[in-house]
Amino acid sequence: MRTKHRGVAVVLAMGVVALAAIAAAAMLASQGTWSRRAELTSEHVQAQALAQAGVDWARAVLSDDRRSSGVDHLGEPWALRLPPVPVDNGELAGQIEDQQGAFNLNNLLKNGAVSPPYVQQFRRLLRILDLPDALADAYLAAGRPLIDAAELATVPGFDEAVRARLRPFITALPRFTAVNVNTASPEVLATVIEGLDLDAARELVAQRGRAYFRDRAEFLAQLPPGAVAGANDVATGSDFFQASVRVTIGGAQARGTALLARQGAGWPAVVWRKYP
């Protein structure tokens, strides 16, 4: 009988030990999960802070560039993609893109009214990209300026495929802007210069690669016969740039994008910023 009771006691003791072990393991797992969550939260905060610092780096670069010259071209330091830079437990990378090298969709509307010359330019861009001409009408029907070109997603007809085709060539800026001929693609040059075909635009871009255009007059002198640029349509300097930053810290990542506007010799203003 004692043997039987002793056996029951041993089984009960083993059960208690097993339950204690399970409880201890659960506590350790919970602590480990909390610790990792805290670590990830800290890493994410650090990554976000560095992404914001990266945007300020871009502002400093653009401010310094404005003090040195009023001409902007793709051979300048701001145009060089920042390679991944090691930081504590991670890396930071970024780039600055001239937004005046793209066609400004907000040029189509001036004080709420349609601007026919720029509607014509937009139609020309659509034809160059083999997109339906009716998209221009769909955009005008929306009747409002865009804060960001990504808002085209709300306009009927501008599905993902259309937006992907347009994305490299368009922008949305808070005021009328000329196209910078030192940074624009052949497609954009052919869009804003009447009578300039795509092959001739490619030749201008190749020429610019050898020596950038120092002023508007120098560029106009290189246009082929029959090609005409409007008085306010082209320039050799820019005020609006987009800075993009990517940061990795441990297991956390952060991205930052900001539209920057240069005003005078100080640091560019932040028109908008996104930290998704």
PyMOL commands that set and color helices and strands:
alter all, ss='L'
color gray80, all
select helices_A, chain A and resi 2-68+77-79+99-101+105-108+116-128+134-142+149-154+160-169+186-192+198-210+216-220
alter helices_A, ss='H'
color red, helices_A
select strands_A, chain A and resi 82-87+90-98+103-104+109-110+113-114+170-171+179-180+193-194+228-229+234-235+240-249+252-261+269-274
alter strands_A, ss='S'
color yellow, strands_A
deselect
rebuild
show_as cartoon
